[in-house]
Amino acid sequence: MTSSRRNFLTAAGFSLAAGAISGSRPRLSLALGSEPSNNLQDWSIVREQFEVSRDYIHLSSFFLASHPRPVREAIEKHRQAIDDNPFMYVGRHLFEMPGQIRASVAEYLGGKPEEVALTNSTTMGLAFVYQGLPVRAGQEILTTTHDHYVHHEAIRLAAERAGATVKKIALFDDFASISEEDIVRRIIRTVSPRTRAVGITWVHSGSGLKVPGATHRAGDQGSQRRASRSGSHSSDR
Ligand SMILES: Cc1ncc(COP(=O)(O)O)c(C=O)c1O
């Protein structure tokens, strides 16, 4: 599946089957009330999904975002169901819902549900990933100069703890001259036998840049290069 923010909004129209919740109120279904439009190429249709004021140009959505209509409706249905019968609702969904969320995320990212971990924040997720990496003294973690502070800090702390080093490279010199080939070339030429991990953010919140497919291609080429150098595919060098 091609991943994009627009596809994600479409995919967000998931429907969760709910057990019947009895009571004086009408039965609640978690199926969303309105289907998101398929025509997400049309900006006015996308814009309609958001209730943010039209009196402003909102440039802070990377920080605090307004939910699109399907998300608002899903939140409202969960809230009503919890008001209706908190114990039964939470009891019924506590264990199955994380699995459904992981399956949706895996479909969006192109991975497997068991490869997805749910965390409270990006900061927590990055800390888990880097603190869990078996990095050894003398090895190196490669990242970019464009990455977010919390990514840099997660790498710094993990590297310090292991006695490893950190290398940061620029993926491009200016926005006008960004090219996928050049980004891949810069990553590949920096990866060495000491490189234990390469950490690259896909969508840069500082600029909105979505790094063009480079991470996959660099990963593929990098593992081929390592394989040809070392003659093996060992994942824990
Ligand atoms: C690229 C990137 N990484 C990490 C973070 C930190 O995210 P969180 O607040 O979820 O820990 C942000 C927040 O804007 C971000 O844009």
The ligand as an SDF file (V2000), in Angstrom:
LIG
                    3D

 16 16  0  0  0  0  0  0  0  0999 V2000
    9.9940   14.2060   14.2280 C   0  0  0  0  0  0  0  0  0  0  0  0
    9.5750   14.2560   15.6790 C   0  0  0  0  0  0  0  0  0  0  0  0
   10.1310   13.3940   16.5340 N   0  0  0  0  0  0  0  0  0  0  0  0
    9.7720   13.4100   17.8280 C   0  0  0  0  0  0  0  0  0  0  0  0
    8.8520   14.3010   18.3320 C   0  0  0  0  0  0  0  0  0  0  0  0
    8.4710   14.2630   19.7830 C   0  0  0  0  0  0  0  0  0  0  0  0
    7.1880   13.7190   19.8530 O   0  0  0  0  0  0  0  0  0  0  0  0
    6.4080   13.4170   21.2020 P   0  0  0  0  0  0  0  0  0  0  0  0
    5.9130   14.7300   21.7050 O   0  0  0  0  0  0  0  0  0  0  0  0
    5.2960   12.5050   20.7690 O   0  0  0  0  0  0  0  0  0  0  0  0
    7.3230   12.7380   22.1760 O   0  0  0  0  0  0  0  0  0  0  0  0
    8.2420   15.2060   17.4650 C   0  0  0  0  0  0  0  0  0  0  0  0
    7.2570   16.1700   17.9560 C   0  0  0  0  0  0  0  0  0  0  0  0
    6.8540   17.1010   17.2620 O   0  0  0  0  0  0  0  0  0  0  0  0
    8.6120   15.1780   16.1090 C   0  0  0  0  0  0  0  0  0  0  0  0
    8.0550   16.0200   15.2310 O   0  0  0  0  0  0  0  0  0  0  0  0
  1  2  1  0
  2  3  1  0
  2 15  2  0
  3  4  2  0
  4  5  1  0
  5  6  1  0
  5 12  2  0
  6  7  1  0
  7  8  1  0
  8  9  2  0
  8 10  1  0
  8 11  1  0
 12 13  1  0
 12 15  1  0
 13 14  2  0
 15 16  1  0
M  END
$$$$
